[in-house]
Amino acid sequence: MAEAAESEKATPGKVAVRPDLATLAGIAIALAGIIGGLLLEKGKLTDVAQGTAAMIVLGGTFGAVLVTSPFPVFWRALRGLGGIFFERGSSIQATVETIIQYSAKARKNGIVSLETDTPTIADPFLRRALDLAVDGTDLQELRKMMDVDIAAGEHAAESEAKVWEAAGGYAPTVGIIGAVMGLIQVMKHLEDIKEVGHGIAVAFVATVYGVGSANIFFLPAANKLRARAREAMVLKELMLEGVTGIVEGLNPTLIRMKLESFDPNPPKPKKPKADGKGADAPAAAPPEPAAAGDD
């Protein structure tokens, strides 16, 4: 019963996903600043609400990206768009606690005892590493296989980030193309000076869309995906070190010390409460010596 309870406690559940408030707040602040500046200058939202300009910029940008990137990479980048707006709730400390529980069980009952736990592990990297360890794979071979997994994941994430980085490079140029196309249409109506002024203003909306989409979304999205990839890589390296420590039979305390070095914000050690009886209690005053002559 105790072993079953320990196994149930050690089994990690599904990884929670929560909205990335930094991304949402960043986009909201950027749009509020731009639109707010427009309104303070007595402009109107209809001045920059041009469907044709958006169609030119977005269509031209994604068309150029498709020419640049293989379609499977482009499709993965679109599917991974949620990683910009949402983040995984798993933390380094929670992963450390899970690995320490597996380490304690393996040290007590042998590493083969983890065979019943591996199918329920949510993280595929940790599940595969523990499966190899339970199967008795040589430690160097295990590390080599999992390092290949880490490198492949890093390469895939970088390819997806480059899709959005390419979009950020093409969008401003396509916006200029849209502005030139608008100016061409304006030149056809030079006889009406009012229409010329209005047409020039509308023509430059495509430039605003191109520069704005590149610097508010496309380029920041590429950097956010790279940050996510670095976090995932650190977490995988932590898992690999933990499994290596389990295979080597290290003490769980030593494994914890090694794994907590991966955490940029390690938990602070708890201070003992002062109850007046511990070391923090003031020392009692020594007794006064007896006066000379007292019997």
DOGUPA-41020 format. One record per residue (C-alpha): residue number from 1; residue in three letters; x negated, y negated, z. Coordinates in steps of 0.02 Angstrom, whole numbers. Last residue first. Layout:
BEGIN
+-----+---------+--------+--------+--------+
| num | residuo |     c1 |     c2 |     c3 |
+-----+---------+--------+--------+--------+
| NUM |     ala |      X |      Y |      Z |
...
+-----+---------+--------+--------+--------+
! end
This chain:
BEGIN
+-----+---------+--------+--------+--------+
| num | residuo |     c1 |     c2 |     c3 |
+-----+---------+--------+--------+--------+
| 295 |     asp |  -1470 |  -1565 |   2733 |
| 294 |     asp |  -1481 |  -1740 |   2661 |
| 293 |     gly |  -1649 |  -1824 |   2694 |
| 292 |     ala |  -1681 |  -1867 |   2513 |
| 291 |     ala |  -1522 |  -1894 |   2416 |
| 290 |     ala |  -1462 |  -1747 |   2312 |
| 289 |     pro |  -1489 |  -1762 |   2127 |
| 288 |     glu |  -1340 |  -1820 |   2026 |
| 287 |     pro |  -1260 |  -1685 |   1923 |
| 286 |     pro |  -1288 |  -1695 |   1734 |
| 285 |     ala |  -1152 |  -1783 |   1635 |
| 284 |     ala |  -1049 |  -1665 |   1527 |
| 283 |     ala |  -1089 |  -1666 |   1342 |
| 282 |     pro |   -966 |  -1755 |   1230 |
| 281 |     ala |   -863 |  -1636 |   1122 |
| 280 |     asp |   -925 |  -1623 |    942 |
| 279 |     ala |  -1004 |  -1453 |    974 |
| 278 |     gly |   -836 |  -1381 |   1015 |
| 277 |     lys |   -721 |  -1397 |   1164 |
| 276 |     gly |   -639 |  -1566 |   1130 |
| 275 |     asp |   -529 |  -1491 |    996 |
| 274 |     ala |   -619 |  -1564 |    846 |
| 273 |     lys |   -552 |  -1479 |    691 |
| 272 |     pro |   -682 |  -1393 |    585 |
| 271 |     lys |   -716 |  -1480 |    419 |
| 270 |     lys |   -656 |  -1393 |    263 |
| 269 |     pro |   -782 |  -1385 |    124 |
| 268 |     lys |   -739 |  -1497 |    -24 |
| 267 |     pro |   -674 |  -1409 |   -177 |
| 266 |     pro |   -788 |  -1420 |   -328 |
| 265 |     asn |   -754 |  -1557 |   -455 |
| 264 |     pro |   -871 |  -1521 |   -601 |
| 263 |     asp |   -836 |  -1335 |   -577 |
| 262 |     phe |   -966 |  -1224 |   -661 |
| 261 |     ser |  -1071 |  -1218 |   -500 |
| 260 |     glu |   -920 |  -1136 |   -418 |
| 259 |     leu |   -959 |   -978 |   -517 |
| 258 |     lys |  -1131 |   -949 |   -441 |
| 257 |     met |  -1077 |   -980 |   -261 |
| 256 |     arg |   -924 |   -870 |   -286 |
| 255 |     ile |  -1030 |   -728 |   -356 |
| 254 |     leu |  -1146 |   -740 |   -206 |
| 253 |     thr |   -998 |   -729 |    -88 |
| 252 |     pro |   -925 |   -583 |   -185 |
| 251 |     asn |  -1087 |   -485 |   -154 |
| 250 |     leu |  -1163 |   -428 |   -316 |
| 249 |     gly |  -1123 |   -258 |   -389 |
| 248 |     glu |  -1214 |   -290 |   -554 |
| 247 |     val |  -1053 |   -253 |   -649 |
| 246 |     ile |   -956 |   -376 |   -539 |
| 245 |     gly |  -1089 |   -510 |   -562 |
| 244 |     thr |  -1081 |   -489 |   -751 |
| 243 |     val |   -891 |   -503 |   -742 |
| 242 |     gly |   -909 |   -668 |   -651 |
| 241 |     glu |  -1041 |   -734 |   -769 |
| 240 |     leu |   -929 |   -691 |   -916 |
| 239 |     met |   -779 |   -776 |   -835 |
| 238 |     leu |   -879 |   -935 |   -804 |
| 237 |     glu |   -941 |   -933 |   -984 |
| 236 |     lys |   -761 |   -918 |  -1041 |
| 235 |     leu |   -708 |  -1065 |   -932 |
| 234 |     val |   -850 |  -1172 |   -999 |
| 233 |     met |   -801 |  -1129 |  -1177 |
| 232 |     ala |   -619 |  -1171 |  -1146 |
| 231 |     glu |   -666 |  -1341 |  -1074 |
| 230 |     arg |   -779 |  -1376 |  -1222 |
| 229 |     ala |   -641 |  -1327 |  -1344 |
| 228 |     arg |   -516 |  -1443 |  -1257 |
| 227 |     ala |   -641 |  -1586 |  -1272 |
| 226 |     arg |   -663 |  -1546 |  -1457 |
| 225 |     leu |   -475 |  -1548 |  -1478 |
| 224 |     lys |   -466 |  -1718 |  -1393 |
| 223 |     asn |   -602 |  -1785 |  -1509 |
| 222 |     ala |   -506 |  -1731 |  -1663 |
| 221 |     ala |   -344 |  -1804 |  -1594 |
| 220 |     pro |   -431 |  -1970 |  -1559 |
| 219 |     leu |   -484 |  -1977 |  -1743 |
| 218 |     phe |   -310 |  -1938 |  -1812 |
| 217 |     phe |   -200 |  -2031 |  -1687 |
| 216 |     ile |   -231 |  -2213 |  -1644 |
| 215 |     asn |   -383 |  -2247 |  -1752 |
| 214 |     ala |   -332 |  -2155 |  -1911 |
| 213 |     ser |   -145 |  -2189 |  -1897 |
| 212 |     gly |   -176 |  -2375 |  -1870 |
| 211 |     val |   -301 |  -2396 |  -2012 |
| 210 |     gly |   -188 |  -2310 |  -2138 |
| 209 |     tyr |    -24 |  -2383 |  -2076 |
| 208 |     val |    -94 |  -2559 |  -2069 |
| 207 |     thr |   -165 |  -2540 |  -2244 |
| 206 |     ala |      5 |  -2481 |  -2306 |
| 205 |     val |     84 |  -2635 |  -2227 |
| 204 |     phe |    -30 |  -2743 |  -2336 |
| 203 |     ala |     88 |  -2732 |  -2484 |
| 202 |     val |    236 |  -2795 |  -2384 |
| 201 |     ala |    149 |  -2959 |  -2346 |
| 200 |     ile |     96 |  -2978 |  -2527 |
| 199 |     gly |    274 |  -2946 |  -2586 |
| 198 |     his |    347 |  -3077 |  -2471 |
| 197 |     gly |    226 |  -3208 |  -2533 |
| 196 |     val |    255 |  -3162 |  -2715 |
| 195 |     glu |    444 |  -3159 |  -2691 |
| 194 |     lys |    437 |  -3337 |  -2628 |
| 193 |     ile |    326 |  -3391 |  -2774 |
| 192 |     asp |    448 |  -3327 |  -2905 |
| 191 |     glu |    364 |  -3334 |  -3076 |
| 190 |     leu |    224 |  -3222 |  -3015 |
| 189 |     his |    339 |  -3071 |  -3024 |
| 188 |     lys |    234 |  -2936 |  -3107 |
| 187 |     met |     86 |  -2979 |  -2996 |
| 186 |     val |    184 |  -2919 |  -2845 |
| 185 |     gln |    197 |  -2742 |  -2916 |
| 184 |     ile |      9 |  -2735 |  -2935 |
| 183 |     leu |     -9 |  -2803 |  -2758 |
| 182 |     gly |     93 |  -2656 |  -2692 |
| 181 |     met |    -19 |  -2532 |  -2782 |
| 180 |     val |   -170 |  -2620 |  -2709 |
| 179 |     ala |    -97 |  -2605 |  -2534 |
| 178 |     gly |    -60 |  -2420 |  -2558 |
| 177 |     ile |   -239 |  -2388 |  -2616 |
| 176 |     ile |   -300 |  -2482 |  -2463 |
| 175 |     gly |   -195 |  -2367 |  -2354 |
| 174 |     val |   -272 |  -2217 |  -2443 |
| 173 |     thr |   -441 |  -2282 |  -2390 |
| 172 |     pro |   -383 |  -2306 |  -2210 |
| 171 |     ala |   -309 |  -2129 |  -2205 |
| 170 |     tyr |   -458 |  -2034 |  -2279 |
| 169 |     gly |   -578 |  -2042 |  -2132 |
| 168 |     gly |   -449 |  -2008 |  -1997 |
| 167 |     ala |   -383 |  -1862 |  -2100 |
| 166 |     ala |   -560 |  -1792 |  -2108 |
| 165 |     glu |   -571 |  -1802 |  -1918 |
| 164 |     trp |   -404 |  -1714 |  -1906 |
| 163 |     val |   -467 |  -1568 |  -2011 |
| 162 |     lys |   -638 |  -1576 |  -1924 |
| 161 |     ala |   -554 |  -1535 |  -1758 |
| 160 |     glu |   -484 |  -1373 |  -1831 |
| 159 |     ser |   -657 |  -1320 |  -1892 |
| 158 |     glu |   -732 |  -1362 |  -1722 |
| 157 |     ala |   -604 |  -1253 |  -1634 |
| 156 |     ala |   -642 |  -1106 |  -1750 |
| 155 |     his |   -830 |  -1125 |  -1721 |
| 154 |     glu |   -808 |  -1131 |  -1531 |
| 153 |     gly |   -699 |   -976 |  -1535 |
| 152 |     ala |   -826 |   -882 |  -1639 |
| 151 |     ala |   -969 |   -934 |  -1523 |
| 150 |     ile |   -874 |   -876 |  -1369 |
| 149 |     asp |   -829 |   -708 |  -1448 |
| 148 |     val |  -1010 |   -683 |  -1502 |
| 147 |     asp |  -1063 |   -719 |  -1324 |
| 146 |     met |   -937 |   -586 |  -1268 |
| 145 |     met |  -1018 |   -454 |  -1377 |
| 144 |     lys |  -1196 |   -499 |  -1324 |
| 143 |     arg |  -1150 |   -504 |  -1140 |
| 142 |     leu |  -1072 |   -331 |  -1151 |
| 141 |     glu |  -1223 |   -263 |  -1245 |
| 140 |     gln |  -1338 |   -330 |  -1111 |
| 139 |     leu |  -1230 |   -254 |   -974 |
| 138 |     asp |  -1216 |    -83 |  -1054 |
| 137 |     thr |  -1034 |    -35 |  -1075 |
| 136 |     gly |   -966 |     73 |   -935 |
| 135 |     asp |   -784 |     76 |   -990 |
| 134 |     val |   -738 |    -30 |   -838 |
| 133 |     ala |   -859 |   -166 |   -896 |
| 132 |     leu |   -791 |   -164 |  -1073 |
| 131 |     asp |   -613 |   -178 |  -1009 |
| 130 |     leu |   -668 |   -317 |   -890 |
| 129 |     ala |   -737 |   -419 |  -1035 |
| 128 |     arg |   -582 |   -387 |  -1142 |
| 127 |     arg |   -463 |   -441 |  -1006 |
| 126 |     leu |   -566 |   -595 |   -964 |
| 125 |     phe |   -563 |   -650 |  -1147 |
| 124 |     pro |   -379 |   -607 |  -1172 |
| 123 |     asp |   -321 |   -714 |  -1023 |
| 122 |     ala |   -157 |   -643 |   -957 |
| 121 |     ile |   -229 |   -497 |   -860 |
| 120 |     thr |    -96 |   -362 |   -840 |
| 119 |     pro |   -185 |   -228 |   -942 |
| 118 |     thr |   -347 |   -255 |   -840 |
| 117 |     asp |   -276 |   -213 |   -669 |
| 116 |     thr |   -258 |    -23 |   -680 |
| 115 |     glu |   -437 |     -5 |   -742 |
| 114 |     leu |   -501 |   -111 |   -599 |
| 113 |     ser |   -528 |     44 |   -491 |
| 112 |     val |   -665 |     97 |   -613 |
| 111 |     ile |   -773 |    -42 |   -540 |
| 110 |     gly |   -789 |     51 |   -375 |
| 109 |     asn |   -672 |     52 |   -225 |
| 108 |     lys |   -746 |    -79 |   -109 |
| 107 |     arg |   -862 |   -175 |   -225 |
| 106 |     ala |   -734 |   -165 |   -366 |
| 105 |     lys |   -595 |   -232 |   -253 |
| 104 |     ala |   -702 |   -374 |   -188 |
| 103 |     ser |   -757 |   -421 |   -364 |
| 102 |     tyr |   -578 |   -419 |   -431 |
| 101 |     gln |   -527 |   -537 |   -291 |
| 100 |     ile |   -679 |   -647 |   -326 |
|  99 |     ile |   -630 |   -652 |   -510 |
|  98 |     thr |   -455 |   -716 |   -468 |
|  97 |     glu |   -522 |   -847 |   -347 |
|  96 |     val |   -645 |   -911 |   -478 |
|  95 |     thr |   -506 |   -922 |   -607 |
|  94 |     ala |   -401 |  -1026 |   -488 |
|  93 |     gln |   -550 |  -1140 |   -455 |
|  92 |     ile |   -584 |  -1165 |   -640 |
|  91 |     ser |   -406 |  -1220 |   -671 |
|  90 |     ser |   -266 |  -1151 |   -777 |
|  89 |     gly |   -127 |  -1275 |   -817 |
|  88 |     arg |   -160 |  -1276 |  -1002 |
|  87 |     glu |   -138 |  -1443 |  -1087 |
|  86 |     phe |     -4 |  -1516 |  -1198 |
|  85 |     phe |      1 |  -1661 |  -1322 |
|  84 |     ile |   -162 |  -1627 |  -1414 |
|  83 |     gly |   -153 |  -1439 |  -1394 |
|  82 |     gly |     19 |  -1446 |  -1477 |
|  81 |     leu |    -67 |  -1489 |  -1640 |
|  80 |     gly |   -143 |  -1315 |  -1641 |
|  79 |     arg |    -15 |  -1254 |  -1768 |
|  78 |     leu |    -63 |  -1397 |  -1885 |
|  77 |     ala |   -249 |  -1360 |  -1862 |
|  76 |     arg |   -219 |  -1176 |  -1892 |
|  75 |     trp |   -129 |  -1218 |  -2055 |
|  74 |     phe |   -274 |  -1328 |  -2113 |
|  73 |     val |   -399 |  -1190 |  -2070 |
|  72 |     pro |   -295 |  -1060 |  -2166 |
|  71 |     phe |   -277 |  -1185 |  -2312 |
|  70 |     pro |   -463 |  -1212 |  -2336 |
|  69 |     ser |   -509 |  -1392 |  -2296 |
|  68 |     thr |   -562 |  -1535 |  -2411 |
|  67 |     val |   -427 |  -1526 |  -2546 |
|  66 |     leu |   -296 |  -1500 |  -2411 |
|  65 |     val |   -365 |  -1652 |  -2319 |
|  64 |     ala |   -347 |  -1758 |  -2476 |
|  63 |     gly |   -164 |  -1708 |  -2492 |
|  62 |     phe |   -138 |  -1742 |  -2308 |
|  61 |     thr |   -203 |  -1919 |  -2328 |
|  60 |     gly |   -113 |  -1958 |  -2492 |
|  59 |     gly |     54 |  -1900 |  -2424 |
|  58 |     leu |     32 |  -1987 |  -2257 |
|  57 |     val |    -25 |  -2153 |  -2332 |
|  56 |     ile |     91 |  -2159 |  -2483 |
|  55 |     met |    243 |  -2098 |  -2387 |
|  54 |     ala |    212 |  -2221 |  -2245 |
|  53 |     ala |    198 |  -2365 |  -2369 |
|  52 |     thr |    360 |  -2310 |  -2455 |
|  51 |     gly |    451 |  -2303 |  -2289 |
|  50 |     gln |    407 |  -2480 |  -2240 |
|  49 |     ala |    442 |  -2533 |  -2061 |
|  48 |     val |    304 |  -2662 |  -2038 |
|  47 |     asp |    404 |  -2822 |  -2064 |
|  46 |     thr |    562 |  -2734 |  -2005 |
|  45 |     leu |    488 |  -2733 |  -1831 |
|  44 |     lys |    495 |  -2923 |  -1833 |
|  43 |     gly |    365 |  -3058 |  -1811 |
|  42 |     lys |    372 |  -3203 |  -1692 |
|  41 |     glu |    186 |  -3192 |  -1653 |
|  40 |     leu |    236 |  -3122 |  -1485 |
|  39 |     leu |    334 |  -2988 |  -1577 |
|  38 |     leu |    181 |  -2931 |  -1675 |
|  37 |     gly |     72 |  -2931 |  -1520 |
|  36 |     gly |    200 |  -2824 |  -1430 |
|  35 |     ile |    205 |  -2704 |  -1577 |
|  34 |     ile |     17 |  -2681 |  -1571 |
|  33 |     gly |      2 |  -2673 |  -1381 |
|  32 |     ala |    154 |  -2561 |  -1361 |
|  31 |     leu |     90 |  -2444 |  -1496 |
|  30 |     ala |    -79 |  -2426 |  -1411 |
|  29 |     ile |     -3 |  -2408 |  -1237 |
|  28 |     ala |    119 |  -2272 |  -1296 |
|  27 |     ile |    -18 |  -2177 |  -1388 |
|  26 |     gly |   -130 |  -2180 |  -1235 |
|  25 |     ala |     10 |  -2135 |  -1115 |
|  24 |     leu |     58 |  -1982 |  -1215 |
|  23 |     thr |   -121 |  -1925 |  -1236 |
|  22 |     ala |   -167 |  -1955 |  -1053 |
|  21 |     leu |     -6 |  -1875 |   -992 |
|  20 |     asp |    -49 |  -1709 |  -1072 |
|  19 |     pro |    115 |  -1616 |  -1051 |
|  18 |     arg |    105 |  -1453 |   -951 |
|  17 |     val |     71 |  -1273 |   -998 |
|  16 |     ala |     64 |  -1137 |   -865 |
|  15 |     val |    -45 |   -985 |   -894 |
|  14 |     lys |     51 |   -825 |   -863 |
|  13 |     gly |      9 |   -735 |   -705 |
|  12 |     pro |   -161 |   -683 |   -637 |
|  11 |     thr |   -172 |   -512 |   -556 |
|  10 |     ala |   -272 |   -524 |   -397 |
|   9 |     lys |   -123 |   -531 |   -281 |
|   8 |     glu |    -41 |   -381 |   -363 |
|   7 |     ser |   -202 |   -282 |   -349 |
|   6 |     glu |   -222 |   -328 |   -165 |
|   5 |     ala |    -43 |   -277 |   -130 |
|   4 |     ala |    -70 |   -113 |   -219 |
|   3 |     glu |   -229 |    -81 |   -120 |
|   2 |     ala |   -141 |   -119 |     44 |
|   1 |     met |      0 |      0 |      0 |
+-----+---------+--------+--------+--------+
! end
